Amino acid sequence: MSKKIGKELREIQQLLHQRMEATRIHHSQQLTHVQVHVLLYIYKAQDKVFQKDIEKHLKVRRSTASQILNILEREEYLLRKRVEADGRMKEIVITNKTLSLIDEMDKHIEKTEKMLVKDVSSEDLKVFFSVIDQIKRNLEEVEYDT
């Protein structure tokens, strides 16, 4: 096989990122795709959300999640509130500024998903997700040489 999975995934990620940035600039949106994803995650969460939840959801390190949350807090899209039972814990809550943008953010994500699956059959999507899930399992099982 001449194609390499890693290279193809990287190309898709790059194309998606370029498309999202072009759309964002064209519509004068200030939020990145990842920021929108985080805000929608917090908005739709059934329970209280903490930084650890964001780290787990995005599969990122603590420092990366902290950077994302710091920017969103600085721009007043969210607040971190101390938990009374444990002063070290801070619940992450969205602000009215974010609430006013929820519908627009949902539409943006939906439009992106529609663009991604254009002309792809449901059978092909089923196979695609099956393969992606297997690749993720393979990556999670990898033992690194130290």
N, C-alpha and C positions, 0 to 999 in steps of 0.2 A: 504494500500500500504506500503510495507516494505522499499522500496527505498525512499531516501530523495533527492529532487532536489538539494538543496545546496551542499550536500555531493558529489553527482554525478558531478556537475559542477566543484567543487574544484578538484576532481580526474582528470577530463579531463584537467583542467588548469595545474595541476601538470605534467601529462603525456606529454602534449604539451610542457611545459617549459623544461622538461628533454630531450625530443627529440630534441628540438631546440638547447639546450646547447651542446648535444653530437655531433650534426651535425656541429655546429660552431667550436668546438674544433677539430673535425676530419678534417675539411677543413681549419684550422688555420685562421678562420675569427675573426676579432676583434670586430665587431659590434654585439650587441644583437638583438634579434627579434624586440623588441620595437624600438630600434634605427633605424633599417632598415625601419620599418613602418613609423616612423616620417620623415625620409629622403625622402622616396617615396611620402609621402603626400605633402611635400614641393615641390618636383620636379613636381608633377602632378597638383598642385594647379593652378587654372585659374587666381586668384587674388594674391595680395601681402599677405604674411603670417606673422602673429604676434604671440607672445606667447599665447595670448587669444585663437587664433584659434587652437593651439596645445592642450591646456587645454580642449577645447570643443570637439575636434575630439577624443582624448583619454579618455575623461571623467575622468580627473584627476585634482587634486588640483594644485594651482599655484606653490607651492613649489616643487611638483613632476615634473611638466613640466620644471621648472627652472633647476632642477638637470639634467634632460635628456639633455636639451639644453646646459647647461654649459659644460658637458662632450663632446658633439659633437663639440662645439666651441673650446674647449681646444685641441681636437684631429684634428682640422682643417677640419672637415666635413661640417661646416657651419659658417656663419658670421652673426653678428647682425649689421645692418646699421641704423643709426639715420634717422628719417624721417624729412625732412626739415620743413614741416608745423607744426610739433609737436615734439620738441626735446626729449620729454619723451618716445615717441614711437620708437621701433626698429623693422625694418623689418628683417625677417629671410630669408637668402638666402643661397643656397648650393654652395659649392666650386667646383673647377675643380677635386679635389680629389674624391668628391662624384660622380660627373658626370662620372668619369671613372669606377665607380662600379655599375651604374644604371642597366645595363643589367643583371649582376650577381645577384643583389638584386631581380629584377623581377622574374628571374628564380627560385630563392630560395623560394619566396612566392608561385609561381605557383606549384612548386614541393610539397610543404607542403599542399596546398589545394588539390592536386590530392591524396596525401596520406590519407588525412582526409575523403574524400568521396569514397575511394575504397570500392567496393561491397555495396554501399548504392544506392538504386534506386532513380530516380528523384522524384517519388511520396513520398518516405520517406523523402527526403531532403525538399520537399515543406512543409510537415507536421512539420518537425523539425524547420524550420525557422519560421513557423507560431506560433508554441509554444514558441520559443525563443522570438519572438517579443511581444507576450502576457506577458511573464514573465517580460520583460523589462518595458512594460507599467505598470504592477502591481507595480514594484519597484519604478518607477517614481511617482506613485500616493500615495505612502505610506506617511502617516502623522505620524511623530514620537512623542511619548509622551515625554513631557519635565518635 
